[in-house]
């Protein structure tokens, strides 16, 4: 089952270990090692490793930016063979909504069979049946199971590796409308961020998601036990 969106205070981001690149809008991206270097991908330098402040399951990597309340989660799961490539993306999105306790879920965009030009790791992993799906939508959820509800946009990419009986889930969680009563509100306001995302912030969300999946590299398939 897909795990719920990251909650809790994010740690302070440490200096990036790898080379950094700066986007046109000023975001500084740094290459990160996941699962001990078995996977690498690029994230804004402000995203910090949540495992430094709380326990994260072995099958997950979680990074968060406390100034924007964004988080990104990568999960390595057993292949859900009961779902076809055509249905897997929506299945995982709805499963995640259930895990988050979403009161209202809307799928805004869905793409089946995302090409390797958008997800380059499909061409680089030794699995001719590898496939990828993307689903983007909103969920109305509570942080820490609080009574206050926030609307978040979830950008979900599912990478399917049948040869390794593995489903990889990449989910970026970005706030759209944060309740003033939510614990997220204080950190956003302290950083000078609005509780309602504006178009430029939402454009950044998509940029972060695209950059992450385009830079996502499987360095060692031993991670999948194969």
N, C-alpha and C positions, 0 to 999 in steps of 0.2 A: 504494500500500500504506500502511496506517496505520502510524504510527511508534511505536516502543516508548515505554513510560512514562518520564517524565523521571527522569534519574538525576544524581547529583552534588550538591555543596553548593549550597544556595540562597543568593542574595545577600541582604544586609540590605534590608528593605523601605524604600523611600523614602516621603516624605510624599505623600499622594494629591493628584492635581491637581484632582480634582472633589469635589463635596460628598460627605460621608460620612453613612451611616445606621447606627444601632445596633439590633441585634436584641434580642429579649427575653432571650436567654441571654448577652448581652454581646458577641457578635461584631460588629465594626465593619466595615461594607461600604463600599467605595469604587468609584465608577464608573471604569472603565479604558478606555483607547483601545487598540484592536488594529488591526494592519495600517495604521498611520498615521492612525487615526481612521475608517477605512472601516467598522469594527464597534466597538460599545461594549457593555460588560456590567459587572456589579458583582461584586466579589470581596472577601473579607475583606482588610483593610488589610495584614495580615501576609504576604500573598502578594506575592512580588517577581518582577520581570521577569528571567527566567533569561538573556536575551540580554545582560545587563550583565556576565555572568561567563563565558559561553561562547557559541560560535556556534550559532545556531538557524536552520534552513532557512527560506527566504523564505515558504514556504507554511504555516508554523507560527507560533503564538505559545505560549509556555510560561511559566507562573507557578508558583512553588513557595513553600512555607512550611517553612523549615528546622526549626522547632520542633515540627511535627507530622508531617513527612515527606509531607504531601499535595502533590499537584501537579495542575495542570489544563492540558490541551493543546487548542488549537483548530487544526484543519487544514482548509485549503481545497484540495479535490481535484477532479480531473476526474470527472464523473459516471460511476459504474460502471453502465453501461447494461445489463450482463448480469444484474444483480440487480433484482428487482422491489421495490416498496415493502414487500411482505410479507416478503421474505427479506433485505433490505439490512442491517437492524440486527444480526441474528445473524451475517451474513457479516462485517461490520466488527469485531464483537466477537471472533470466532474468528481473524480476520486479525491483530488486535492481539495476541491471545494467542500466536500464532505468532511475531510480531515480538519479543515479550517473552521468548520461550523458555519459556513456561509449562509446568510439568511436570504440572499438574492444573488444569483449567478447569471451572467450574460456573456455569451460567446460573441465577440465582435469580429473575429477573423479566424479562419481555419484554412490550412494548406496541407494537403496530403502529397507525399512524395517530393519534398523539398529537394531541389537539385544540389549536386556537389559544389556548384559555384557559390552557393550560400552556406553550405555546411561541408567545407573541404575535407574534413576527416573521413567522409564517406568514401573518398577515392584513395585514402591512404591506409585504411585498415583492410586487412586481408580477409574480407568477407563480401563475396559478390552479391549476397542478399541484403546487405546493409541498406537501411532506409531511414528517412527522417520525416517527421511531421511537426508543424508549428500550430499552436492555438494561442490566441490572445483574447482576453476578456476581463471582465470585472467581477469582483466578489465583495460582498458586504460582510465584514468579519470584525471580531473583537480581539484586541491584543491582550494576552494573558487571560483570556476568557472574561474580560471586563464587561460591564454592562454597556459602556459606550461602544458604538459601532463606527468603523471606518470603511470607506470604499477604497479598495486597492485594485490596481490593474496587474494581472498576472500574465507574463510572457512565458509560455511553455514551449520547450523544444524537446521532443522525444526522439532519441537516436536508437534504432533497433539493430541489434547484432545477433541474428539467429545462430550463426556459427558458434558464437560464444554463449548462447542462451542468455543473453543480457539485454535489458532495456536500460538506457541511460536517460535520466530526466534532468533537464536544466530548467529552472524556474526563477525568473526575476520578478520580485514583488515590489511594486512602486505605489506610493500613496496617491490617490486621486482626490479624496476628500476626507480629512481627519477631523474627528469630533474634538471640540475644545475640552471635553471631559476625558479624553483618552490619555494614557500615559505617554503616547507619542507626541502629543501637542507641545509639551514643555521643551523637549529636545529640538523640535522643529523651530519653535519660536526663539529659543536661545541662539540658534544658528541663523536667525533672520529669515527663515523660510516661511512661506505662506502655508496655511492649513489646506488650502485648495490649490491643486496643481494648475499652473498656467500652461499655455501651449508650448512655450520654450522648454519647460521642465519635462513635459510629455515627449517632446522631440528627443531630449537627452535620454529618456528611458529607452526609447527604441534604439538609439545609437549604442547604448551600453549593451543591450541584448544582442544586436547584430555583431558588434565587435567581439563579444564573448564567443558566440558560436562560430564566427569566421576564423577565430584564432584558436579554437578548441582542437587540441592535438592529443591523440592517444599514443603515448610514448612507449607503453609496455602493456601488451595484451595479457600478461600474466596476472594483471589485476582481476581479470574475469575468471581466473581459475583454469584457463585453457592452455 
